[in-house]
Amino acid sequence: MIDPASLSPVRWQARHAALKAHGVPDTDPRIRECHAALAWWRCRRVIDTEREQLAPEHIPALADMLRHAHQAVSA
C-alpha cells in the first residue's frame, strides 16, 4: 500500500477517476487504496485545523478511536 502522504488529495482523486474511467470495480485493491488515502487526507485536514484546540489529555482517546471500532456519535 502506498503512503497516503506520498500523493496530494488531488492526485489521489485523479488516480481514482482514471481507474473508474477504465471500468475498475470498487472491489479492486487500487480503488480501495484510493478511498483509504482520501479518508486519510480528510482526517488529516480536520486534525490540522483543530490541532491547537485539542487538549493534550484527549489525544490518547482520539488515537484509540482510530485503532478500535467505537459507536458513532451524532452531532
CYANA upper distance limits for C-alpha pairs under 8 A (distance plus 0.5 A):
  1 MET  CA     33 GLU  CA      7.45
  2 ILE  CA      6 SER  CA      7.74
  2 ILE  CA     33 GLU  CA      8.25
  3 ASP  CA      7 LEU  CA      8.38
  3 ASP  CA     37 ALA  CA      8.34
  4 PRO  CA      8 SER  CA      8.44
  4 PRO  CA     36 ALA  CA      8.43
  4 PRO  CA     37 ALA  CA      5.23
  4 PRO  CA     38 LEU  CA      8.17
  4 PRO  CA     40 TRP  CA      7.28
  4 PRO  CA     41 TRP  CA      7.90
  5 ALA  CA     37 ALA  CA      8.45
  5 ALA  CA     41 TRP  CA      8.33
  7 LEU  CA     11 ARG  CA      6.31
  7 LEU  CA     12 TRP  CA      6.91
  8 SER  CA     12 TRP  CA      6.88
  9 PRO  CA     13 GLN  CA      6.61
  9 PRO  CA     37 ALA  CA      8.37
  9 PRO  CA     38 LEU  CA      6.72
  9 PRO  CA     41 TRP  CA      7.01
 10 VAL  CA     14 ALA  CA      6.63
 11 ARG  CA     15 ARG  CA      6.57
 12 TRP  CA     16 HIS  CA      6.63
 12 TRP  CA     34 CYS  CA      6.36
 12 TRP  CA     37 ALA  CA      7.58
 12 TRP  CA     38 LEU  CA      7.21
 13 GLN  CA     17 ALA  CA      6.60
 13 GLN  CA     34 CYS  CA      7.85
 13 GLN  CA     38 LEU  CA      8.05
 14 ALA  CA     18 ALA  CA      6.56
 15 ARG  CA     19 LEU  CA      6.73
 15 ARG  CA     34 CYS  CA      7.81
 16 HIS  CA     20 LYS  CA      6.69
 16 HIS  CA     31 ILE  CA      6.70
 16 HIS  CA     34 CYS  CA      6.41
 17 ALA  CA     21 ALA  CA      6.49
 18 ALA  CA     22 HIS  CA      6.93
 19 LEU  CA     23 GLY  CA      7.12
 19 LEU  CA     24 VAL  CA      5.95
 19 LEU  CA     31 ILE  CA      7.72
 20 LYS  CA     24 VAL  CA      5.65
 20 LYS  CA     25 PRO  CA      7.61
 24 VAL  CA     28 ASP  CA      7.16
 24 VAL  CA     31 ILE  CA      8.08
 25 PRO  CA     31 ILE  CA      7.95
 26 ASP  CA     31 ILE  CA      6.23
 26 ASP  CA     32 ARG  CA      7.36
 27 THR  CA     31 ILE  CA      7.46
 27 THR  CA     32 ARG  CA      7.32
 28 ASP  CA     32 ARG  CA      6.91
 29 PRO  CA     33 GLU  CA      6.47
 30 ARG  CA     34 CYS  CA      6.82
 31 ILE  CA     35 HIS  CA      6.78
 32 ARG  CA     36 ALA  CA      6.58
 33 GLU  CA     37 ALA  CA      6.57
 34 CYS  CA     38 LEU  CA      6.57
 35 HIS  CA     39 ALA  CA      6.65
 36 ALA  CA     40 TRP  CA      6.67
 37 ALA  CA     41 TRP  CA      6.79
 38 LEU  CA     42 ARG  CA      6.75
 39 ALA  CA     43 CYS  CA      6.74
 40 TRP  CA     44 ARG  CA      6.57
 41 TRP  CA     45 ARG  CA      6.63
 42 ARG  CA     46 VAL  CA      6.99
 43 CYS  CA     47 ILE  CA      6.68
 44 ARG  CA     48 ASP  CA      6.46
 45 ARG  CA     49 THR  CA      6.62
 46 VAL  CA     50 GLU  CA      6.60
 47 ILE  CA     51 ARG  CA      5.94
 50 GLU  CA     54 LEU  CA      6.92
 54 LEU  CA     58 HIS  CA      7.52
 54 LEU  CA     59 ILE  CA      7.95
 55 ALA  CA     59 ILE  CA      7.58
 58 HIS  CA     62 LEU  CA      6.99
 59 ILE  CA     63 ALA  CA      6.70
 60 PRO  CA     64 ASP  CA      6.61
 61 ALA  CA     65 MET  CA      6.86
 62 LEU  CA     66 LEU  CA      7.18
 63 ALA  CA     67 ARG  CA      7.03
 64 ASP  CA     68 HIS  CA      6.55
 65 MET  CA     69 ALA  CA      7.00
 65 MET  CA     70 HIS  CA      6.79
